[in-house]
Amino acid sequence: MANLNVDFFRVRIEPDGPLFENVIDTTIGLGAKARNLQFHADILRLQTAQSVRQTREGDMTRIRMTDLPLRVKADGSIAEIDFDVDEGLGEQSAFLYHIPTETLAVQRNRYSVTPGNLAYYFMQMAAPNSVIFLDPVLEEDTIQRMANMEVVRRFQVKFARVDNPTIFEAQGRSLKDFADTMTYFQSPSANFELSMGQKRGSLPVRIVKMAANALNAVRSDSPRNKVAVIELRGTDAEGNPDILDLVEDRMMEEVEVEAQGRHARYPARRAAVREAFGNREQELRRLHR
C-alpha cells in the first residue's frame, strides 16, 4: 500500500465560458492522438476518461520526451533505457470532477500534469476562448473563522518565487500593488508584512480579506509563480485571537492506494480519488450553497 494525496479546487471558466463537464466531454470525443498537447519538450494528454453519474473521471499523463533517466542497478552498473522515437517516460495523475459542486479533485503528482497545467490543457483542447481557473478550496472551518474575524492586526504574504509579477494584476488592485513593488525592485521573491504595530485598531478588514481570497486563487502548483504564505492574525467579535494561513488550510485528503509492484494503476488511483472525494462530499456541498 502507498499513500496518495488529493487536492480540491473550485472550477471557474471566464468569461461566461462553457461548462467544465462539456469541456471534458469534448476532449473525450477527440481521437487518441488528437488528445496530445505539446507542452515545452513534453506531451500532455488525457489518457482515459468516463462519465459516471454526476461526475467526470479521468487520468492525465505527462510524457517526458527529453533528458530521460538511466537504468541503474544497486551494484552501480548503468545502462540506457531503450525508447522508440515516439516513446517517453510517463507520469500520471487521476482526477474527478463533481458537477453539482463544481469541484475538481486531483491526485497530487508534481511530476505529472499539475492542476494548473490541467486547466491549461483543457483550455487548449476545448475552451480556447476562455480561461479556466482552479481556486483551491479552503477548509470549512477556516472559511467560517475568516468570516468571523472582525479585527485584523497583521497580514503577511510571502512570494517564494515570482518570474512574472504581472500575472497578479488581473486579480485586483491590492495584488497589482504587490506586483508593482516586486517589479520595481526586480525581486523574484518577497515577504510583505502589514501590521498595526503598537497602534490600536485594525487593518481594513474587507480589503485584507479580498486580497487574501484573491491570493488564494493564484496558482500555487507552479514553481515559477508561487505564493508560499497567506497569513491573517486578528480577533473575532468576542476578542478571541486567531491565526489563519490560507495556504496551510487548503482542503486535502490523504488516502491509501493499492500498488501493483512499483506502480499504482489507474483503477486503484481512481478508487482512491473517489474515496477522498467521498470523505469531503458533504462539506463541499455545504460550501457550495
C-alpha positions, 0 to 999 in steps of 0.5 A: 500500500502507498499513500496518495494525496488529493487536492480540491479546487473550485472550477471557474471558466471566464468569461461566461465560458462553457461548462467544465463537464462539456469541456471534458466531454469534448476532449473525450470525443477527440481521437487518441492522438488528437488528445496530445498537447505539446507542452515545452519538450513534453506531451500532455494528454488525457489518457482515459476518461468516463462519465459516471453519474454526476461526475467526470473521471479521468487520468492525465499523463505527462510524457517526458520526451527529453533528458530521460533517466538511466537504468541503474542497478544497486551494484552501480552498473548503468545502462540506457533505457531503450525508447522508440522515437515516439516513446517517453517516460510517463507520469500520471495523475487521476482526477474527478470532477463533481458537477453539482459542486463544481469541484475538481479533485486531483491526485497530487503528482508534481511530476505529472500534469499539475492542476494548473497545467490541467486547466491549461490543457483543457483550455487548449483542447476545448475552451480556447476562448476562455480561461479556466481557473482552479481556486483551491478550496479552503477548509470549512472551518477556516472559511467560517473563522475568516468570516468571523474575524472582525479585527485584523492586526497583521497580514503577511504574504510571502512570494517564494518565487515570482518570474512574472509579477504581472500575472497578479494584476488581473486579480485586483488592485491590492495584488497589482500593488504587490506586483508593482513593488516586486517589479520595481525592485526586480525581486523574484521573491518577497515577504510583505508584512502589514501590521498595526504595530503598537497602534490600536485598531485594525487593518481594513478588514474587507480589503485584507480579506479580498486580497487574501481570497484573491491570493488564494486563487493564484496558482500555487502548483507552479514553481515559477509563480508561487505564493508560499504564505497567506497569513491573517492574525486578528480577533473575532467579535468576542476578542478571541485571537486567531491565526489563519494561513490560507495556504496551510488550510487548503482542503486535502485528503490523504488516502491509501492506494493499492500498488501493483509492484512499483506502480499504482494503476489507474483503477486503484488511483481512481478508487482512491480519488473517489474515496477522498472525494467521498470523505469531503462530499458533504462539506463541499456541498455545504460550501457550495450553497 
